[in-house]
Amino acid sequence: IAAVGIWVGISCWSEFLFGFVLLNRNGQSVPVVIAGIIGEYSTDLGKMMAGATIAMLPPMILFFFVQKYFTHGLAGALKG
């Protein structure tokens, strides 16, 4: 579990750097836009939380609709 956690962390950081360095202002990814809210002297935590919540909604809605298939497949894989 620790190895997977480390791998996911490195992958997320790599994806963030890719979006931060290579994409221009018109095509930024959601994590880069949320990180851009951090200012030099202040941080608007309300905006950051709202952005994170809005970014989290589409995957949660998708999982809500496919949850039955996801858990069924996972249980089948663990069973035998």
C-alpha positions in Angstrom: 0.0 0.0 0.0 2.8 2.4 0.8 4.5 1.7 -2.6 1.2 2.5 -4.4 0.8 5.7 -2.3 4.3 6.8 -3.2 3.7 6.0 -6.9 0.5 8.0 -7.0 2.0 10.9 -5.3 4.9 11.1 -7.7 2.5 10.7 -10.7 0.3 13.5 -9.4 3.3 15.8 -8.9 4.6 15.0 -12.4 1.2 15.8 -13.9 1.0 19.1 -12.0 4.5 20.1 -13.2 3.6 19.2 -16.8 0.5 21.4 -16.6 2.3 24.2 -14.8 5.3 24.4 -17.1 4.1 23.5 -20.5 0.5 24.7 -20.8 -0.3 28.4 -21.5 -2.9 30.5 -19.6 -5.8 29.5 -21.9 -5.3 25.7 -21.4 -4.4 25.2 -17.8 -5.5 22.2 -15.9 -7.7 22.4 -12.8 -4.9 21.8 -10.2 -2.7 24.5 -11.8 -5.6 27.0 -11.6 -6.4 26.1 -8.0 -2.7 26.5 -7.1 -2.7 29.9 -8.9 -5.1 31.2 -6.2 -2.2 31.2 -3.8 -0.9 34.8 -3.6 2.3 36.3 -2.4 0.9 37.7 0.8 -2.5 36.0 1.1 -4.4 33.0 0.1 -8.2 32.9 -0.5 -9.0 29.5 1.1 -12.7 29.9 0.2 -11.9 30.0 -3.5 -9.5 27.1 -3.2 -12.0 24.9 -1.4 -14.8 25.9 -3.9 -12.5 25.0 -6.8 -11.5 21.7 -5.3 -15.2 20.8 -4.6 -16.2 21.7 -8.2 -13.2 19.7 -9.5 -14.2 16.7 -7.4 -17.9 16.6 -8.4 -17.6 15.0 -11.9 -15.6 11.9 -10.8 -17.9 11.5 -7.8 -21.0 11.6 -10.0 -19.5 9.2 -12.4 -18.6 6.8 -9.6 -22.1 7.1 -8.2 -23.5 5.7 -11.5 -20.9 2.9 -12.0 -20.5 2.0 -8.3 -22.4 -1.3 -8.7 -20.1 -2.5 -11.5 -17.0 -1.2 -9.7 -17.7 -3.0 -6.5 -18.9 -6.1 -8.3 -15.7 -6.4 -10.3 -13.5 -5.7 -7.3 -15.3 -8.3 -5.2 -14.9 -10.8 -8.1 -11.2 -10.1 -8.3 -10.7 -10.6 -4.5 -12.8 -13.7 -4.4 -10.7 -16.0 -6.3 
